[in-house]
Amino acid sequence: MKKPIIALTALVLAAGGSVGALIAVKNKKNEDDKKEAQIIEEKNLFSFDSESIIKAVFNCPEGDFTAEKNDGIWSLTSGGSFELDQTYLQLVCTYLSDLTASDAYELKDSSLSSYGLDSADKVTLSDGTNDYSVNVGNISPTGEAYYISLDDRDKVYTVSSYYGSVLKTSIPMLKSKLFLPYSDNGIVEISVKAGGKTAYELKYDTAASEWKLPAEYADIAFDLTSVRSLIANLTRLTADLQNMCATGTENLPAYGLDKPTHSAVFKGIDGSERNYIFNYSYDVNNKLVSAYCTESDQIMLFPESTMEFLTRTPYNFIVKSVTNVSITQSTGFEFTVEDTKHSFTLDMENKTGTVDGTEFDFTIAGKYVLLSNLFNAMAIENIKAIDISSKPELSEPLLTAVFHVSEGDDFTYQLTDAGNEFCYVFINGKYTGELVSKELIKGKNSVPYFYDEFMAAVNK
């Protein structure tokens, strides 16, 4: 009996040892988990609702700035008078609301300078009840992190340079980088000058709810789409942070702005203005245009591709192809080119007609296409240029076309020599300010060419 008892006792002792070992392992794991949880908790620096923030204070080498949010818009209430970058303010609130450190070190007064925390920038956010502050020091030697500290903790933390670079603020970061502070519907006037002379002016007619060129362009069809596209580009245009340059008129010569090539005025529906001067040739190699805004006292650089609006003229804002008469509404037409006259009658319902007294039908699709080519060469204007300063007389027209329509008066279209590759356009005896190509008179796409093609089909 002694052997079984001894064996049982050994098993009990062994089991007791195993249980003890398991308890020891579990206790150590619990301690490790607790330490790990403490480390994680310690690295979770903030946790608050970013949307609840209504005030932000920035202490940086350039000064102290206070911003407050009302109706979702941030405004500077002390430290300056510039417009704030709304996106930047929102980023600061978002990043700080759940900021997590990657490492933590003991904070010693003797090591403050090595971290840049002896003269740190400071950001303080407030929701009206609680304040959340962070001190931002230097970037680490590897450039991967920034050193920061909190007022109520005796630690130095590192945070990703991605977040730290946002919290390390400056005036250029605080300032709005928008080219214009207007919405798409917030602009009512645009005026651009090139070389001191007006390049174009656009005004929004509130009564008619439409954009217009000056009154002298009233006879030329306006292209509303071109203005909407222009405004959409302008209201979304922003300067890169590195291209937010100096302030003050004393710095204009350094950016070629003491001799501007262009200027522009933008007026808002609220009565405000933004006045700009530009040097389009500031950096030809890198294709950068310098700009200075009077209201913000800010010099900026923009890629040449974003400044295309400076090179526009009224021609860019007109409809380039205008249909004056539709063949489906015409009962006939006559045209004269170089003293040669031809007369057509059209019966669109029966698909028949006459040319110089000879009957034809255009039930065959190919014949109708040829007739349309001839008709549209005169009925559809493809405007190549505009010139409202010239006052040409209607004498010795190169082309005269008279269209008869089923309803309404006749429509007369005439071209005179503009002295170059263009022709002046006269409609019903009045100069329109439009110019078309002289190729309409001679060449492969001319009226005589289309007439000959049609007659060849008629005479088959």
Buried (B, 14 or more C-beta within 10 A) or exposed (E): EEEEEEEEEEEEEEEEEEEEEEEEEEEEEEEEEEEEEEEEEEBEBBEBEBEBBBBBBBBBEBEEBBBBBEEEEBEBEEBBEBBBBBEBBBBBBBBBBEBBBEEBBEBEEEBBEEBBBEEBBBBBBBBEEEEBBBBBBBBBEEEEBBBBBBEEEEBBBBBBBEBBBBBBBBBBBBBBBBBBBBEEEBBBBBBBBBEEEEBBBBBBEEEEEEBBBEEEBEBBBBBEEBBEEBBEEBBEBBBEBEBBBBBEEEBBEEBBBEEBBBBBBBBBBEEEEBBBBBBBEBBEEEEBBBBBBEEBBBBBBBBBEBBEBBEBEBBBBBBEEBEBBBBEBBBBBBBBBEEEEBBBBBEBEEBBBBBEEEEBEBEEEEBBEBBBBBBBBBBBBBBBBBBBEEEBEEEEBBBBBBBBBEEEEBBBBBBBBBEEEBBBBBBEEEBBBBBBBBBBBBEEEBBBBBBEBBBEBBEE
